[in-house]
């Protein structure tokens, strides 16, 4: 995960005019992955604790990606999907449903904030509202 975050950072820096918005989120997620991997290898964290921490890091990163970009339409919002998938694979069905509920509430709050003009949206022409939330929730 850390290596993929490094590759993603380089690609963002190369192809994005506003890379500073995404670099911090991707870098922190990559560093979190590296730290958790180190703790797991040293047996200072159990596999279960590491999985819980990584899923939490994905949820937090998703929310930060939306906040730093200023819109739920950011690419970082797909981290919400990644957190549900990771919870389902590593934690089980009950935890996956809990993460899904948290993600839906966060997406609803961020969508409402953008719809009311509380976020600085970089993109024009694509209204956000119930339809945008429903689309993200369905994904």
DOKOL-908859 format. One record per residue: residue number from 1; x, y, z of N, C-alpha, C in turn. Coordinates in Angstrom, 3 decimals, decimal comma, padded with zeros to 6 digits. Layout:
<nodes>
   nr       n_X       n_Y       n_Z      ca_X      ca_Y      ca_Z       c_X       c_Y       c_Z
  NUM         X         Y         Z         X         Y         Z         X         Y         Z
...
</nodes>
This chain:
<nodes>
   nr       n_X       n_Y       n_Z      ca_X      ca_Y      ca_Z       c_X       c_Y       c_Z
    1   000,825  -001,193   000,000   000,000   000,000   000,000   000,867   001,253   000,000
    2   001,924   001,226   000,778   002,815   002,381   000,834   003,467   002,640  -000,516
    3   003,873   001,577  -001,194   004,495   001,728  -002,512   003,498   002,281  -003,524
    4   002,258   001,798  -003,466   001,254   002,311  -004,402   000,944   003,772  -004,117
    5   000,972   004,164  -002,843   000,769   005,580  -002,504   001,909   006,436  -003,053
    6   003,141   005,923  -003,007   004,279   006,663  -003,549   004,132   006,851  -005,054
    7   003,741   005,794  -005,762   003,512   005,898  -007,207   002,391   006,892  -007,491
    8   001,319   006,819  -006,713   000,197   007,741  -006,892   000,626   009,187  -006,647
    9   001,451   009,408  -005,628   001,955   010,760  -005,354   002,722   011,315  -006,545
   10   003,570   010,484  -007,123   004,349   010,945  -008,273   003,444   011,255  -009,460
   11   002,450   010,409  -009,703   001,533   010,653  -010,819   000,711   011,919  -010,598
   12   000,247   012,121  -009,367  -000,512   013,339  -009,057   000,349   014,569  -009,280
   13   001,571   014,517  -008,794   002,473   015,660  -008,944   002,763   015,949  -010,413
   14   002,845   014,910  -011,236   003,135   015,101  -012,656   001,951   015,645  -013,442
   15   000,751   015,159  -013,140  -000,392   015,450  -013,995  -001,416   016,425  -013,428
   16  -001,234   016,889  -012,226  -002,229   017,765  -011,619  -001,681   019,173  -011,447
   17  -002,487   020,142  -011,821  -002,102   021,534  -011,622  -002,226   021,935  -010,167
   18  -003,133   021,291  -009,446  -003,354   021,621  -008,041  -002,995   020,421  -007,172
   19  -001,793   019,891  -007,392  -001,374   018,657  -006,730  -001,285   018,808  -005,217
   20  -001,012   019,994  -004,725  -000,835   020,173  -003,282  -002,061   019,746  -002,505
   21  -003,232   019,787  -003,127  -004,459   019,392  -002,422  -004,491   017,899  -002,131
   22  -004,034   017,116  -003,094  -004,095   015,667  -002,939  -002,851   015,073  -002,300
   23  -001,720   015,712  -002,469  -000,459   015,141  -002,002  -000,461   014,899  -000,500
   24  -000,968   015,829   000,271  -000,990   015,658   001,725  -001,817   014,463   002,158
   25  -002,967   014,279   001,542  -003,842   013,158   001,907  -003,207   011,835   001,517
   26  -002,702   011,742   000,292  -002,088   010,499  -000,173  -000,827   010,194   000,626
   27  -000,029   011,227   000,898   001,208   011,019   001,674   000,890   010,530   003,081
   28  -000,106   011,124   003,718  -000,434   010,687   005,082  -000,978   009,266   005,095
   29  -001,742   008,896   004,082  -002,246   007,525   003,998  -001,096   006,543   003,770
   30  -000,170   006,912   002,907   000,997   006,060   002,663   001,873   005,907   003,896
   31   002,093   007,006   004,611   002,886   006,947   005,845   002,185   006,115   006,909
   32   000,872   006,250   006,987   000,109   005,437   007,939   000,255   003,953   007,603
   33   000,163   003,620   006,328   000,331   002,237   005,896   001,717   001,700   006,239
   34   002,742   002,526   006,002   004,112   002,102   006,314   004,300   001,922   007,818
   35   003,771   002,853   008,606   003,871   002,754   010,063   003,164   001,506   010,581
   36   001,953   001,263   010,108   001,205   000,087   010,541   001,895  -001,206   010,119
   37   002,461  -001,216   008,925   003,185  -002,391   008,464   004,398  -002,654   009,359
   38   005,115  -001,598   009,716   006,261  -001,754   010,606   005,856  -002,278   011,977
   39   004,782  -001,729   012,526   004,299  -002,196   013,832   003,828  -003,644   013,777
   40   003,193  -004,020   012,681   002,736  -005,395   012,522   003,922  -006,360   012,418
   41   004,929  -005,990   011,632   006,101  -006,853   011,473   006,881  -007,021   012,776
   42   006,882  -005,982   013,604   007,560  -006,067   014,901   006,677  -006,704   015,969
   43   005,485  -007,102   015,557   004,500  -007,737   016,424   004,089  -006,831   017,588
   44   004,087  -005,526   017,334   003,603  -004,572   018,324   002,109  -004,328   018,159
   45   001,573  -004,712   017,018   000,133  -004,667   016,753  -000,290  -006,017   016,207
   46  -001,493  -006,422   016,563  -002,029  -007,652   015,992  -002,551  -007,367   014,584
   47  -002,778  -008,424   013,825  -003,318  -008,264   012,470  -004,685  -007,590   012,516
   48  -005,492  -007,941   013,510  -006,838  -007,356   013,650  -006,754  -005,857   013,944
   49  -005,871  -005,480   014,861  -005,705  -004,061   015,204  -005,179  -003,274   014,012
   50  -004,269  -003,876   013,272  -003,721  -003,222   012,089  -004,814  -003,000   011,051
   51  -005,650  -004,015   010,840  -006,752  -003,887   009,881  -007,735  -002,808   010,320
   52  -008,072  -002,779   011,617  -008,966  -001,726   012,129  -008,372  -000,343   011,898
   53  -007,094  -000,192   012,191  -006,434   001,108   012,025  -006,378   001,520   010,554
   54  -006,146   000,558   009,665  -006,071   000,888   008,249  -007,428   001,297   007,701
   55  -008,475   000,606   008,109  -009,824   000,983   007,674  -010,171   002,378   008,191
   56  -009,835   002,651   009,450  -010,079   003,984   010,008  -009,292   005,039   009,238
   57  -008,052   004,718   008,871  -007,235   005,658   008,097  -007,852   005,927   006,730
   58  -008,441   004,919   006,118  -009,106   005,110   004,829  -010,324   006,019   004,964
   59  -011,112   005,827   006,009  -012,293   006,679   006,225  -011,869   008,124   006,449
   60  -010,888   008,323   007,316  -010,400   009,683   007,602  -009,806   010,309   006,347
   61  -009,033   009,538   005,593  -008,433   010,055   004,356  -009,492   010,440   003,332
   62  -010,554   009,659   003,254  -011,639   009,980   002,318  -012,270   011,321   002,676
   63  -012,563   011,506   003,955  -013,167   012,775   004,392  -012,202   013,936   004,164
   64  -010,929   013,741   004,474  -009,937   014,808   004,257  -009,756   015,120   002,778
   65  -009,808   014,091   001,943  -009,671   014,317   000,500  -010,803   015,194  -000,015
   66  -012,014   014,926   000,444  -013,162   015,730   000,024  -013,028   017,153   000,553
   67  -012,636   017,279   001,812  -012,510   018,614   002,408  -011,402   019,426   001,749
   68  -010,254   018,815   001,474  -009,153   019,572   000,881  -009,424   019,932  -000,564
   69  -010,116   019,059  -001,289  -010,453   019,348  -002,678  -011,625   020,320  -002,765
   70  -012,554   020,193  -001,809  -013,689   021,104  -001,769  -014,955   020,566  -002,389
   71  -014,966   019,275  -002,740  -016,147   018,718  -003,390  -016,191   017,210  -003,192
   72  -017,413   016,683  -003,055  -017,584   015,227  -002,984  -017,309   014,581  -004,330
   73  -017,158   015,390  -005,359  -016,850   014,863  -006,691  -015,364   014,602  -006,872
   74  -014,568   014,792  -005,824  -013,127   014,564  -005,935  -012,840   013,076  -006,077
   75  -011,693   012,789  -006,643  -011,265   011,407  -006,804  -011,098   010,753  -005,435
   76  -010,711   011,535  -004,439  -010,510   011,007  -003,095  -011,755   010,421  -002,462
   77  -012,923   010,790  -002,977  -014,151   010,240  -002,401  -014,252   008,738  -002,636
   78  -013,477   008,208  -003,575  -013,483   006,761  -003,802  -012,818   006,004  -002,656
   79  -012,133   006,723  -001,786  -011,574   006,077  -000,598  -012,686   005,576   000,327
   80  -013,866   006,180   000,244  -014,996   005,658   001,012  -015,299   004,221   000,569
   81  -015,304   004,009  -000,734  -015,514   002,665  -001,263  -014,402   001,728  -000,799
   82  -013,168   002,211  -000,857  -012,037   001,387  -000,434  -012,158   000,996   001,035
   83  -012,669   001,893   001,866  -012,798   001,571   003,292  -013,836   000,478   003,527
   84  -014,924   000,503   002,775  -015,952  -000,538   002,917  -015,408  -001,880   002,423
   85  -014,711  -001,866   001,296  -014,138  -003,100   000,765  -013,105  -003,663   001,742
   86  -012,224  -002,798   002,248  -011,197  -003,252   003,196  -011,835  -003,820   004,462
   87  -012,871  -003,172   004,953  -013,554  -003,685   006,146  -014,186  -005,043   005,861
   88  -014,773  -005,204   004,697  -015,388  -006,480   004,347  -014,370  -007,596   004,193
   89  -013,226  -007,282   003,631  -012,204  -008,301   003,407  -011,479  -008,656   004,702
   90  -011,110  -007,644   005,497  -010,238  -007,884   006,643  -010,949  -007,957   007,994
   91  -012,169  -007,410   008,093  -012,807  -007,328   009,402  -014,090  -008,142   009,525
   92  -014,760  -008,404   008,451  -015,985  -009,185   008,522  -017,222  -008,357   008,237
   93  -018,350  -009,054   008,154  -019,592  -008,434   007,708  -020,120  -007,371   008,671
   94  -020,115  -007,629   009,955  -020,644  -006,670   010,926  -019,849  -005,358   010,900
   95  -018,537  -005,463   010,879  -017,706  -004,262   010,825  -017,850  -003,547   009,487
   96  -018,024  -004,329   008,411  -018,223  -003,717   007,098  -019,502  -002,882   007,086
   97  -020,566  -003,397   007,653  -021,820  -002,648   007,708  -021,675  -001,391   008,567
   98  -020,913  -001,495   009,653  -020,659  -000,330   010,502  -019,888   000,741   009,731
   99  -018,845   000,331   009,002  -018,062   001,274   008,196  -018,932   001,868   007,092
  100  -019,781   001,064   006,487  -020,690   001,559   005,459  -021,607   002,641   006,021
  101  -022,147   002,412   007,206  -023,009   003,400   007,840  -022,252   004,699   008,129
  102  -021,047   004,578   008,659  -020,218   005,766   008,923  -019,948   006,519   007,622
  103  -019,584   005,772   006,563  -019,304   006,401   005,272  -020,526   007,117   004,710
  104  -021,699   006,494   004,810  -022,917   007,125   004,295  -023,235   008,416   005,039
  105  -023,058   008,404   006,354  -023,313   009,610   007,150  -022,298   010,702   006,796
  106  -021,015   010,332   006,694  -019,993   011,311   006,307  -020,256   011,879   004,921
  107  -020,585   011,017   003,975  -020,896   011,488   002,617  -022,111   012,410   002,609
  108  -023,122   012,078   003,394  -024,307   012,939   003,471  -023,945   014,302   004,051
  109  -023,138   014,309   005,104  -022,734   015,580   005,726  -021,881   016,409   004,766
  110  -020,944   015,763   004,084  -020,085   016,488   003,141  -020,868   016,967   001,923
  111  -021,815   016,168   001,447  -022,665   016,577   000,328  -023,524   017,775   000,716
  112  -024,105   017,722   001,908  -024,926   018,847   002,387  -024,080   020,101   002,552
  113  -022,875   019,942   003,067  -021,984   021,101   003,239  -021,638   021,729   001,899
  114  -021,353   020,889   000,904  -021,048   021,434  -000,418  -022,281   022,073  -001,041
  115  -023,430   021,437  -000,916  -024,669   021,944  -001,495  -025,028   023,307  -000,918
  116  -024,741   023,502   000,361  -025,037   024,784   001,015  -023,932   025,809   000,860
  117  -022,885   025,464   000,124  -021,815   026,416  -000,141  -020,771   026,520   000,957
  118  -020,719   025,557   001,853  -019,744   025,593   002,943  -018,365   025,098   002,512
  119  -018,312   024,379   001,411  -017,027   023,942   000,862  -016,715   024,789  -000,355
  120  -015,447   025,040  -000,565  -015,030   025,798  -001,738  -014,909   024,817  -002,882
  121  -015,884   024,839  -003,777  -015,895   023,865  -004,869  -015,052   024,354  -006,038
  122  -014,112   023,519  -006,497  -013,271   023,911  -007,621  -013,937   023,683  -008,975
  123  -014,930   022,806  -009,021  -015,567   022,467  -010,292  -016,876   023,222  -010,441
  124  -017,157   023,631  -011,654  -018,384   024,356  -011,946  -019,271   023,514  -012,852
  125  -020,563   023,794  -012,816  -021,477   023,217  -013,781  -022,077   021,878  -013,417
  126  -021,681   021,276  -012,325  -022,253   019,983  -011,954  -022,844   020,128  -010,563
  127  -024,153   020,299  -010,489  -024,752   020,528  -009,175  -024,605   019,302  -008,276
  128  -024,478   019,563  -007,004  -024,362   018,485  -006,035  -025,578   018,538  -005,134
  129  -026,044   017,398  -004,730  -027,220   017,328  -003,883  -027,574   015,882  -003,629
  130  -028,865   015,622  -003,522  -029,328   014,276  -003,223  -028,880   013,277  -004,289
  131  -028,920   013,677  -005,544  -028,521   012,776  -006,628  -027,048   012,385  -006,510
  132  -026,182   013,348  -006,190  -024,756   013,053  -006,027  -024,540   012,107  -004,852
  133  -025,234   012,360  -003,739  -025,085   011,483  -002,579  -025,571   010,075  -002,901
  134  -026,716   009,974  -003,568  -027,254   008,669  -003,931  -026,296   007,890  -004,828
  135  -025,664   008,604  -005,754  -024,703   007,964  -006,646  -023,524   007,417  -005,861
  136  -022,955   008,237  -004,974  -021,830   007,781  -004,152  -022,249   006,651  -003,208
  137  -023,414   006,765  -002,633  -023,898   005,741  -001,716  -024,101   004,409  -002,441
  138  -024,625   004,463  -003,661  -024,834   003,244  -004,432  -023,515   002,584  -004,796
  139  -022,536   003,404  -005,134  -021,203   002,854  -005,470  -020,618   002,174  -004,262
</nodes>
